[in-house]
Amino acid sequence: MFNCCVKLNMAGKIVINIERCKGCGLCIAVCSKGGVIISKQSNKSGYFPAEPAPSKVEGANNTDCTGCASCAIICPEAAIEVYRQQDTLNKPHKETTPDLVKGKK
């Protein structure tokens, strides 16, 4: 059986252009992590735009975002940008190669 020894953890961050957003809520519907909410303040056009949800971890920004980009893909106004960061690359502690079996003397 093959065991993968490299695991990639991706973190994402969304940036929403609040002046372009019309608050349709499609991004909220597709976000599986609940990372998008509707703002309580309107933009210059009078719409209540989407905004990144506050993080569940104090002091962090949008940590639950996986960077899947579903919100950006579904946005009819192209108001959402998604950034991904490869934050962790878990490798084995030591790269090993098989040792040759040494015969007894």
C-alpha positions in Angstrom: 0.0 0.0 0.0 1.3 3.5 -0.9 1.4 6.0 1.9 1.8 9.7 1.0 4.5 11.4 3.0 3.8 14.9 1.8 0.7 16.8 2.9 -0.1 20.3 1.7 -2.2 22.6 3.9 -3.5 25.6 2.0 -4.7 28.8 3.7 -6.8 31.3 1.8 -7.7 34.9 2.1 -10.5 36.8 0.2 -10.5 40.4 -0.7 -13.9 41.9 -1.7 -14.3 45.1 -3.7 -17.1 46.6 -1.7 -18.0 49.2 -4.3 -18.4 46.6 -7.0 -20.4 44.2 -4.8 -24.2 44.3 -5.0 -24.8 42.1 -2.0 -26.5 39.3 -4.0 -25.4 36.7 -1.4 -24.3 34.0 -3.9 -20.8 33.9 -2.3 -22.3 33.3 1.1 -24.4 30.4 -0.3 -21.3 28.6 -1.8 -18.8 29.1 1.0 -18.6 25.9 2.9 -16.7 27.5 5.8 -19.0 30.4 6.4 -16.2 32.8 5.5 -18.4 35.5 3.9 -21.1 37.6 5.5 -23.2 40.6 4.5 -22.0 44.0 5.8 -24.1 46.1 8.0 -22.9 49.2 6.2 -23.8 50.1 2.6 -21.5 51.0 -0.1 -21.7 54.3 -2.2 -24.4 52.7 -4.4 -26.6 51.8 -1.5 -26.0 48.1 -1.6 -25.0 46.1 1.5 -21.9 44.3 0.2 -20.4 41.0 1.2 -17.4 41.0 3.5 -15.0 38.4 4.9 -16.4 36.9 8.1 -14.5 37.7 11.3 -12.1 34.9 12.2 -12.9 32.5 14.9 -9.3 32.9 16.1 -8.6 36.2 17.7 -6.1 38.4 15.8 -6.3 36.3 12.7 -7.8 37.3 9.4 -10.1 34.9 7.6 -8.3 31.8 8.8 -11.1 29.4 7.9 -10.8 30.2 4.2 -9.4 27.3 2.3 -8.8 29.3 -0.9 -11.2 27.1 -2.9 -12.3 30.2 -4.9 -15.9 29.2 -5.1 -17.0 32.6 -4.0 -15.0 34.3 -6.7 -16.2 32.0 -9.4 -19.8 32.5 -8.6 -19.6 36.3 -8.1 -21.5 37.9 -11.1 -19.7 41.2 -10.5 -16.2 39.8 -10.3 -15.8 41.6 -7.0 -13.9 38.9 -5.1 -10.2 38.0 -5.3 -8.9 34.9 -3.6 -5.3 34.5 -2.5 -3.8 31.2 -1.5 -0.8 30.6 0.6 1.0 27.3 1.0 1.5 27.6 4.7 2.8 24.2 5.7 4.7 21.5 3.9 4.9 18.5 6.1 7.8 16.3 5.1 9.3 13.3 6.9 11.8 14.4 9.5 14.6 12.6 7.8 14.9 11.5 4.2 16.0 7.8 4.4 17.4 5.5 1.8 17.5 1.7 2.3 20.7 0.5 3.8 22.6 -2.4 2.2 22.4 -5.5 4.2 25.9 -6.3 5.5 26.9 -9.9 5.8 28.3 -11.3 9.0 32.1 -11.7 9.1 
